[in-house]
Amino acid sequence: MSSSSQTLPPKEATLFKRILRCYEMKQFKAGLKYAKQILSNSKYAEHGETLAMKGLTLSCLGRKDEAYEDARRGLKNDLKSHVCWHVYGLLQRSDRKYDEAIKCYRNALKLDTDNVQILRDLALLQIQMRDLEGYRETKSRLLQLKPGHKPSWLGFGVAHHLLNEQDLAIQIVREYHRTQANLNGYETSELVLYENQLMQKSKPPKQAIDHLRRTQSSVRDWLSHDETMADLLFSEGRLSEAAEVVAGLIDRNPERWSYYNQLENCLSLETEEERVAIYDTVLQDHPRAMAPKRLPLNFTTGDRFRCRVETFIRSGLRKGIPQLFNSLRSLYSCQEKVDVIQDLCLGFAECLKKDGKCKPDDAEEEPPCTYLWLLFFLAQHYDKLGNNQLALQYITDAIEHTPTLIELYMVKAKIYKHAGDLKCAALLMDEAREMDTADRYVNCKAAKYMLRINNVERAEELCAMFTREGLSSAESLTEMQCMWYLTESARAYMRRGEWGEALKKCHEIDRHFEEFVEDQFDFHTYCLRRGTLRTYTRMLAVEDTIHQHKFFGNGAKTAIECYLHLFDHPVQDEAQKKEEEFAGMDSKERKKELSKQRKAAKKRAQQQQEAEQKKEKAQAQKVDKEDREEKQLLKEKLDPKQLAKADNPLEQAIKFLKPLQTFRSEDPTTHFLAFRVYAKKGKVLPMLKALKQASRLVPEHAQYHACLCEFALTVKRRSSELPAAVLEVANQGLKELTAHRDVEELNSEFLKAHSNSLEHRLAGGRVIYQADASRQAAALEVATNLDDSLVDRTLCVCSAVYKALEGGEFGECVADVAKFKSRCHDLFPLAVIFFSDAELEKLADDLKKLGMTGSKPVVNGHAENGTAEA
């Protein structure tokens, strides 16, 4: 019964019921018509519930402002109506104001305590917001009102499970199972396995094992059953039984690596011979399986390793397996095994070239493709070792042998990328794409390489070959939540200095993750209705940590970098830009240039208008009006120009930083970024907190040392202006982090401990110059040392040193920059970043002839006006 203080006569009450029915059947225009009929009567023009339902219907039609106006009027006119409160809660929920929606639902329940629909909506929001205590209470109430309703039982059990009340959850699941006689086999199986999952957390392993065996006949998911049984038997110490179960799993799927590790643990194998025997036994039953051939290479040594890896490589070469090198890549952490692989492959190459055999004593000659795949393998081998010249030699020979194999061009592109010539790499990858334009993977690779050289326009053209018609490829990929494209294009725009576009991509990534969280709504009721409780609880756990994903981390870091740059270099407005542009022109030239710009702007506006009209026409056929209006609203909010003109860039950076600090606190980069942000804000204590977190993770990291010394210098120089309490805490923190050493002593010890690391020497050189600019020569000597003893004299680290020199971090040092650049050019002759001006001009001319235009200059993957990136 309604608690409303306003009662409608029979005729209007019938119309009101029709409004409710139309809303349930999504006949919103008809519902709006009936609402207007009631409200047209002057006696009921302010009827609260009708106004509320009219507002709800308008909301479904996309007219949010009118919807809120009517809903508020309805609630104001009838505060004692649970319908008005419920509707207002639904509107708040549609705008993701969940806390406000929960308050509305609770007010509605005060007026109608047994309303099942309101309770269901409240439970949905409570589990979404992880209000587990409230969710348990709501599900308990629903169970009392609907004792035969499946989601009420299972939701009540899940609530106890999430609150770590496993015993009560087990009782609820068992009671539900006992009272339901019409469950099908799949539902019974899921309940059994879920109950066992609960028992594993609260009961001894023996009870869970007995339960699994007792309910074995009810289980349909045999894979989960056997994997669970193996884990339980192992934890119980019944190793022989566990080994038997794992052996059965291997027999079912001999390619799963984790099974073999589990089997070794169960059998407590110690010697190499015992471990090898297990894999040989599996090979007898599964001779075509790859895992038992590959895994022994991880632990075998000496002649046994040599024999097995030779067999493995020769088999892969004969079969022409492109992923052969990738399957052995993890072995390259052991130099002894690398030497064995190299010795074998070079021996194969010599014999194959001489008489067509891998070894002189082979009975038969190898097919011609074996030599091709060996060249392919050796190219990747030397690329991994950093010998780009030799890698290029082998891959060039392979292309001459068979010029129609796409994989060869892809590997050659990768070699050029690692050598530092990204434009040539992009050309080669595009050449590989043209050999098979129907291959989506190669197309994506080509687009990614184009983004690495900042040619966003060409990347969009390539992606358009596989995206939906009627939308631009960028919009289509955003709609499809294509994260790799968004992250790569954000970095490309950032390197090009188009900060607004870069931020737009970063905000789109952030919105996608918000959508992932919102998508839970569809499963809170579905999973309880279907009974898939194990999958449901795993999904909830994943959603709780969704922001730990690397794509979110990459997007957030890029956004923070952009906002830090915008804080230091605010975007100029158009008037200021024009004044600077026309500064050296006379009135006639200025007038001519303005006319030219007006015509160009008019043409661009016309083209944009035509493109938008075409897009809207295509969208109208595929999406309804509400979706279209919502997308347009989102588009307006993400205006690149407005994003680039952020009023407070540091506050915007902190919005991206907070989730990183919460969900990616084990990533040291998070704390380095936090230090930089708070350093620009002048917040000493948050800087200290970031340093302490970084010290816990990477106390020997070069960037940590640089930040620590910068903090010490900041505290020293600002000691007179800092509040006494803040200064005391900062000094105490410094004493703990530096062990009472000053900056000079700390830096000296750091350089002595890491004298063979160029990255650490760069950090130490920066500290020397920051502490005393007059010691520039000493700082440069430390940072630009390229002795053979350095363990990290790589292209990436050398590029970082060069950019620091060019960026003025060591003051004016033109001669030192040229000298360092020349030495690096000798070390990395293919790296464009170290090319002379003449070489750059020649490269530009050569690429122009090949059609590689339209992107800004790229230096080791970074535009000259962009931000350096490792």
N, C-alpha and C positions, 0 to 999 in steps of 0.2 A: 504494500500500500504506500502510495506517495505521501510524503510528509509536507508537501507543498501547501502553502496557505492560500493558493489560488486554484479554484476548481472550475473546470470548463463544463458547459452544458453538453447534452448528448451529441448534438450535431458537431460542435467544435471538437469534442473529445474523440469522435470518430475520425475527424480529419487529422488530429494529432497522432492517432495510432497509425494512420497512413504515412505520416512523416517518418515515424520510427521504422516502418516496414520498408519505405523507399531508401532510407539510409542503410539498412541492413542489406538490401539488394543492389546498392550502389546506383540507384535511380535518382541522382541528386537534383536534377532539374525539376522532376516531378515533385520531389519533397519540398523544394523551394516554392513551388507553385501552391502547394497545400498550406505551407506556413504563411504565405502572403494572404491567403483566403481568411485565415483566422485573424491575422493582425489587421486586416482591412476593416474588421468590425471595431468600431470606436470603443466598445466596452472592453475588448480584450487586446487593444493595441499595445499594451504594456505587459502582456502575459509573459511571465518570466521564463517558463519552460519552453514555450514556443519560440521566444527570442533566442534562447540558448540553442535549440535545435536548428533554427535558421542560421545561426552563426556557425554551427558545426558543418552544416551543408555547404555554406559559402566557403568554408575552409577547404573542403574537398574539391571545390571548383576553382581553387587557387586564389580566391579573393580574401587574403588574410586580414587586411586592415578592417574591412567591413565585418569579417567574422568576429574579430576581437571586440569591435564596437558593440555588436548585437549580443555577444556572450556576456560582456560586462554589464550591459543594460539589463539583461535577463537576471543575472546574479544579484544586481542591486535591487531589482524589483521583487525578488523572491529568494532571500537568503536561507529560507528553511526548506528549499527544494534540493534533494540529493541529485536530481537530474542536472540542475544548473551547475552545481559543484563538479559533477562528473564530467560534464561537457567542457567546462573551463579547464579541468585537468587534462582532458584529451587534447585541447588546443596547446597547452603548455608542453605536453609530451611531443606533439608534432614539431615544436620548435626546439626540442632537445633541452628544455628547462625541466629536468627530471625532478629536482628537489621541490620546485614549485608544484609540479604535477602531483607528487606524493602528498603534499600538504592538502591539495584540493581533494584527492581521493579520501584522505582521512576525515576531512570535514564532511564529505558525502556519506561516509560510513557512520558518522555520529548520528546522522539523520535516518539512515537505513542500514542497520547493522548486519542484516542478513542478505544483502544484495550480492549475489554470486558474481555478476559481471564486474562490479566495482572491485571486489576482492581479487578476481583474476587479473584485472589491469594493475592493481596495486602490487600483486606478487610479481608480475612481469617486470615492473620498474625496480622492485627491491632486489631481484636477482641480477638485473642489469647493473645496478649501482653497488652490488655486493653488500647490501644490507642483510646479512645472513640471519641475524636474530629476528628482524622484522619479517623476513621471508618465511622463516620457520613458523612464526605465529600465524601469519596469513594462511599458509598451507594447512596448518592445524585446524583453523576455522573452516576452511573449505572442505576439509575431510569430514568435519562434523556435519556440515550442511549437505555434502554429496558423498556419502560413504561408499557408493558404488562407482565413483568416477576415477578412472585409472590415473590421469595426471595428478590428481590430488594425493593419492597414495604415494606414487613414485616421487613427486615433488617434495613431499614431507620427508621421505627417506633421503633424498639427495640433500635436503637442507641439513639434516643431522650429519650426513657424510661430510659436507663442506665445513661444518663446525667441529669436525674431528670427534664426533660422538658416534663412533663406528658401531658399538654394540646396539644402540637404539636403532640405527639405520638397518642393521641386520634383522632385528626383530620386525621392523615395519615391512621389509621386503619379504620376509618369510610369511608374515601374516597375510599380506596381499596375495602371495603365491598360493597359500593354502585356501583362500576364499574364492579364487578364480578358477572355475572348472572349464572355461572355454578358451584358454590360451592356446595359441598354435605352437608348433614346435620351435619356431625361431624365437618367439617371445619368451618361451620357457628357457631356452638356451641362454639368451641374454641375461635373464634374471639370475640364473645359476652362476654364470661367470661373474656377474656384478657382485653377487653375494660373496663369492670367493675372493674377489678383489678387496672387499671390505674386511674379510677375515684375515687377509694377509697383513693388514695394518694393525689389527687389534688382538689376534690370536696367535698361538705358537704355530710354526710351519706344519707340524704334524696334523693339527686339526684341519688346516686348509687342504692338506694332501688327502686326508680321509674324506673330506667333503667332495673334492674333485672326483675321487674314485667312486664314491657313493652315488653321485649324480651323473656319472659318465654317460649313461644311456640317454640323458636329456640334452647333451651338448651337440650342437650342429657345427660350431666353429672349432674344428679339430686342430687347426694350426695354433690358435690362441690357447687351447686346452693343453697341448703338448709343450708349448713354450713356457706356460705358467707352471706346469708340472715339473719341468726340468729345473726351473729357478727354485722352486720350493724344495725339491729333493736335494739340490746342491746346498741351499742354506741350512737344511736339516742335517747335512753331513753324510747323506746316503749317496756317496759319490758313484758307486757302481751302477745303481739304479738310474741316477741322473745321466750317466754316460750312455746308458742304453736308450733313454728317451732322446738324447741329443743325436745319437747315431741314426735314429729313425727320422729326425728332422733333416739331417744331412742327406739321407737317402731320398727324401722328398724334394729337397732343394740343395743340390751340391754346390751352388754358386754363392751362397751366403757366407761371407767371411766370419761373421760373429759366431756362427755355429762351431766353427773349427776352434776358435779361441776358447769357447765354452767347453768343448770336448777335451782340450788339453788341460784345462783347469780341473775338470772332473777326474781325469786319469792321473793327475799329479805328475806329469811327465817332466823330467829334468834334463836328460841328455839329448843331444842333437839327433842321435840315432833313433831313439824312441819316438821323438816328434816326427821325424821323417817317415817312420814306418806307418803312422796313422794316415798320412796323406797318400802313401803308396797303396794302402788297403782300399781307400776310397776310389783311387784311380782304377783299380781292378774292376770295380762295379760300374764306374762312370768314366770310361776312358776319354770321352769328349769334353769333360768338365775342365774349366780353366782355373778355378780357384785352387784345387789341390796341386796344380802345377806351379801357380804363382806364389802362393803363400810360403812354401818352404824357402824361397829365395830371401825372405826377410831375416831368417835366423841361421841358415847354413853358411859355412865358411870354407875356405881352402878349396881343395880339389872337388869336394862335393858341390859347393856353390858353382864352381866353374862348369862342371858337367851338366848341372841342372839348368843354369842360365843359358848355356849353349843350346841345349835341346829346346828351351822355351823360345829363344830368339829365332832359331832356324825354322821352327814350326810356324811362327808368326810371319816370317819373311816369305815362306812358301805359300801361305794362305793369303798373303797380301792384306794384313790387318793394319789399317791406318793408325789405330790406337795403341800399337805395340809399345812405342816409346812412353806414352802416358802411363801405361800399366807398370812400367819399370821406373818411373820418375822418382818415386819415394826412396829408391835404393841409392840415389845420388847424394844422400847425406853421409854415406860411407865411402871414403876415397879409395879404399882397397877394392871395393866392388866396382866402382867406376873404372878403375884401371883394368880390371878383368874384362868388363864389357867392352871397353875401348880396344883392348888387345884382340879379343875375339872378332869384333866387327872389322877391324882393319885387316886381320888375317883372312876373313871371308872375302873382303873386297879385293885383296890381291889375288887370291885363288880364282875368284869368279871372273876377274878381268883376264886372267891368264888362260884358264882352261874350262871355264863354265861350271866349276865345282866349288862348294864352300870349303872343302878340305881336299888335299891332294889324294888321299886314300879312299874318297867316296866312290862308290860303284857307278853311280849315274850322275849325269849332268843336271844342274838345276834349270828350271824354266827361266826364260829371259826376264820375267817380272821379278824374280828374286833379287837380281842385281838392282833393279829400280827401287824396290822397297828398302834395300840395304842403304842405298844413297839417301833415301828419305829419312831413314833412322839416324844415320850419321850426321845429317844436317841438323836434326833436332838435338842430337847428343852434343855437338860442339856449340850450338846455340845456348844450351843449358849451362855449359862450362864457360860461356862468355867469349868464346873465340868466334866472333862474327865473320871474320874474313874466311876462315875455313868452312864455316857453316854455309856461307853463300856459295863457296866453290862447289860443295857437294850438292846443294839444291839446284844450282845452275846445271850441273851435269845430269841430274835427274830430269830436269825439264827438257834438256836436249835429247835425252833418251826417250821420253814419252811426253810430248808437249800438250797432251789433251787431258791430263789428270788434274782435276781441280785442287786436290789437297796439296799439290806441290806449290801452287801459287799462294795458297793460304799460308803455308809454312814460310815461304820466302817473305811474305808480307810481315809475318811475326818476327822474323830475323831482323828485317829493316827497322821494325818498331823497337826492338831491344837495342839495336845499334844507334838509335836516336834520330832516324830519318823517317818521321811519321808521314810525310807527304808521299814519299815513294811507297811506303807501306800501304797507304790508302789507295794509291793507283793500282798496286798489285792485287789488293783485295777486291777492288772493283773489276779488275780484269777476270778474276776468278768467278765473280758473280755473273759476268756476261757470258761465261761458258755454260751456265745453267740458270737461266732467269726464273725457273720454277722452284728453285731451292730456297726455301724461306730462311733456313739457317745461315747460308752464305750471304743472303741479302741483308740479314740483320747484322752480320759481321761487317759487311761493307759499310752499312749505315753507321755502325759504332766507330769504325776507323775514320769516317768522315767527320764525326763529332769530335774525335780526338784532335783533328786539325782545325777545329772550329768552323767547319763548313756545314753549318746547320741547314742551310737551304738545300744543299745536295742530299743530305741525310733524309730530309723530309720527302724529297722526290723519290728516293729509293724505298722508303717505308710506304709511300702511297701505292706502290705496286701490290701490297698485300693488306691494305686497309679498306674500310667501307666507303663506297661511293657517296657523294653528297656532303662529306665532311673533309676538311683538310687532314692530312696525315697526323699533324701534331694534335689536333683536337680528338681524332679517332683514337690515337694511342693513349691520350689522357683519359678518355672515356673507358678504354679497356684496362686502365690501371697498369700500363706497361712501365714498370719501375725502372728497368735498366735504361730505357730511353729518357725518362724524366731526369734521372740522376746525371747521365752523361750530357744531356743537352743543357742542364743547369750549369755544369762545369764549363761547357763550351761557351755559353753566354757570359759567364763570369770572366773567363780568360779574354773574351772579346771586349770586356768593359761595359757590356750591356747589363747593368746591375738589376734593372727592373725586370727584365725577361728572366734572368737567373732566379730572382726571388719568386717570380710567378711559378716557376717549375717547383721550387722548394715548397711553396705553400700548397701546391697541388699534391705533392707527396704527403704532406701533413694531413691534408683532407682525406686522402685515400685511407690513411691509417685510422682516421676518425670513422670513416665508413666501415672499415673492418670491425671496429668495436660496435657500431650501430647494427651491423648485420647479425649480431647475436640474437636480436629480437625475433628473427624468423625461426630460430632453433629452440628457444626456451619452451615453447609449446609443442613444436614438432617432435623433438626428441623424447619428451615425456609421453606424448601420444603414441609414438612408435616403439618406445621401450628401449631405445639405444642408450642406456645409461652410461656404459663405459666410454663410449665415444663422446657423449655429452660432457662428462666431467673432464675428459682430456681437452675438449674444446674450451671449456671455461678456464682451464689452467693456461692454455696457449694465449687466450685473449688477455689474461692478466699480465702477460709479459710480451705482448705483441710489439711494443715499442723498443724491444731489445733487438729487433731485426736490423740487419746491416743496411737495408735500403733506407729505413728511417734515419739511422745514424748518419749515413752519407748525406742525405738531404738536409738534415739539421745542421751538420757541420758546414756544408756549403752556404747555407743561409746565414750562419753566424759570421763566416768569413766575409760575406757580402755586406752585412750590416756594420762590421768593424771597418771595412773600407769606406762605407758611406759616412761613417762618423768622422773619419779623418778627411775625407774628400767629398763634401756634400755636392749633390747634383745641382748644376746651375740651371736657372730658369731660361726660357727661350729668349727673352729680351736681352739678358746678359750675354748669352751666346752670340746673338746677332751683333751686339755692340763690339764684341771682341773680333768677330769675323769681318766686320766692315771697318775696323779701326784704320787700316792702311789704304782705304779707297777714297777716291774723290766722289763728288755728288753724282756724276754721270755713271761711273762704274757701279756705285751703290744702287742707283735706280735700276740699272740693267740687271744686276744680280737679284734684286727684290722681285722684279718681273719674272725672272727665270724661276725663282723659288715658288712664286704664286702659281705659275702654270704647272710646275711639278707637283705641288701640293693638291691642286685641283684634279690632276690626272690620277694621283694616288687615291684621293677620296672617291672618285668615280669608280675606279677599279675595286676598291674596298666595298662600296655600296653594291656593285654588281655581284661580287663574290658572296656578300651576306644575303642578298636576295636569293641567289641560287641555293645557298645552304639552307635558308629557312624553308624554301619550297621543298627541298628534299627531306628536311626534318619533319615537315608537316605530314608527310605520308607515313612516317614511322613512329613518331612519338606523340603522345597526347598533349593537350594544352598545358596541363599542370606541370609535367616534366619539363616542357619547353620554357615555361616561365621561371621554374626553379633554376634551370641551367643558366638562363640569361642573368638571373640575380647573382649567381656565383661568378659569372664572367665579369659582371660589373664590379664586383668586390675585388677581383684580382686584376686591377689595372696596373700594368707594369710601370707607367709613369708615376702613379701615386705611390706604389711600393718603393720606388727609387727615391721619392721625396719624403720618406718617413720622418715625422716630426722628431721622434726620439729613437734613433737606430739602436742604441744600446738596450733600451727596454724591449724592443722587438727581438733583439738577439737573445735576451734572457728568456723570452717565451719559448724559444727553441732549445735553450740550454737546460731549462728545468727538467724536461723529460729525459735528457741525456744523463743528468745527475741522478735521476731516480732509477732509470732502467739500464743505463750503461755505465754504472759507476766503476766497473772493473776495467774499463777502457781508459788508459792514461790520457789519450787525446782529449777526452771530456774535461779533465781537470786542467790541462794546458789551455784549452779554450776558455774555461771559466776564469783562469788567472788573467788572460788577456782582456776579457770583457771587464772584469772588476778593476783591473789596472787602469783602464781608460775611464772608468767611473770614479776612480780615486778611492775605492773601498778597500781599506787595508785588511780588515779582518776576514772578509770573504776571500781575498787573495791568499791569506795565510791558511785558510781552510782548504783551498784547492791544492796548495803546496803539500800539506800534510797527507792528503789523499794520494797525490802523486808519489810522495815519498814511500808510502806503504806499498805501492805497486811496482815502481821502477826507480829505486833510489840511485841507480847508476846511469840513468838515461841522460843524454846530452841536453835535451830540451828542459828536463827538470833542473839540471844544474844552472842553465841560463836563467830560468825563472827564479830560482832561489837567490842567485846573486843579484838579479834585478830587484827583487823584493828587499834584500838587505840594503842595497843602495837607496831605494825609495824611502825606507824607514829612516835611514841616516839623514837624507837630504830634507825630509819633511818633519823631522823630529820636533821642530819648534812650533809647527802649526797643528800637529795632531793633539787631540784630547789626551790628558794624562793617562786615563784608564786604557784607552786604545793603544797608546804607546807602550804601556807596561805589558799588555798582552802580546803585542807584536814582538817586543824585545825578548820576552820569555819564550815565545814560539821559535824565534830565530836561534836562541841558545840551544834549544832542543834539536833543531834541524841541522845546525852547523857545528855542534859540539864546541861552542865558545870560540870558534875561529872567525877571523875577519875575512872579507872578500878576497883580498890578495892571497892570504894563506890557503883559503879554501880552493881558489882557482889553481894555485900552484900545485897543490896535492892532486887535484882532479886531472890536470894535464900530465902529471908524472905517472898517474895510474893508467891513463888511457892514451899514452904517447903514440900508439900504433893505430889509432882510429881517427880518420879524417873528420868524421862527423863530430866527434868529441873535441877535436882540435878547433874546429870552426866555432863551437860553443864557447870554448875557452878564449879564443881570440876576440870574440864579441865582448866578453866580459872585460878583458884587458882594455879595449877601446872605450867601453861605456864607463869604466871606473876612472880612466884618465886618457882623454883624447890626445894628449901630447905623446903618448906611447903608441902611436899609430904604426910605426915601423915594426915594433915588437909584436903587435897584434897581427899584422899581415904576415910576418914570418911564421907565426904559429899556424894561422888559418890556411895558408897557401902551400904548405909543405906537401910535396907529392912523392916522398921517398918510396922505394920499393917495399919497405917494411910494413907499409900500411895494409891493414886487412880489409878495409872497405873502400878501396880506391875504385869505386864504381861510377858509372855514368850518372846515376841519380844523385850521389853525394857530391860529385864534382860539379854537377849542374847547380846544386844548392849553394855551393861555395861561390861559384861564378855569379849567380844572381844576387847573393849578398854583397859581393864587391860592386857589381853594377848598380845595385839599389842604394848605394851610399851608406851602407851600414858601417863601413870603415872609413868614412870621409872621402875626400878627393884623392884618388889613387889610380890615375889613368894608366901610367906605365906598368904598375903591378897587375892591373886587370888584363892588359895586353899580353904581358908575360905569362900569366896563368892560363889565359885562353890559348896561347900558342902551345904550351906544354900539354894541355888537355886535348888539343887537336891531334897531337902526335899519339896520344893514348887511345883516342876514340875518333879515328879519321872519318867515320860515316855520320857522326853526330852533328846535326845542323847547328846546334847551339854554339859550337866552337868554330864554325866556318868564318872565313874572312869575308869582307864586303864583296870582293870580286867573286868569290865562290858562291855567295848568296845570290848575286845578280845572275850568274850563269845558271844556277839551279832554278831561279825564277823564270828565266827565259826558256829553259828546257821543259819545265812543267807547263808553261803557258802554251807551248806548241802541242802538248799532250792534252790540253783542255782543262788543266787544274787551275782554275781561277775562281774568284768569288769569295775567298776567305782571307782573313788577316794573316800576317806572317806568323809562323809557328816556330818556336824554339824548344826542341825536346818535348813537344806536346803542349807547350804553353805559349799563348799569344804574348807579344812583346809588352802589351799594356795590361796583361792579366796578372793574376795572383799565382805565385809558385805553388806547385802541388807535387807531392812525392809520387 
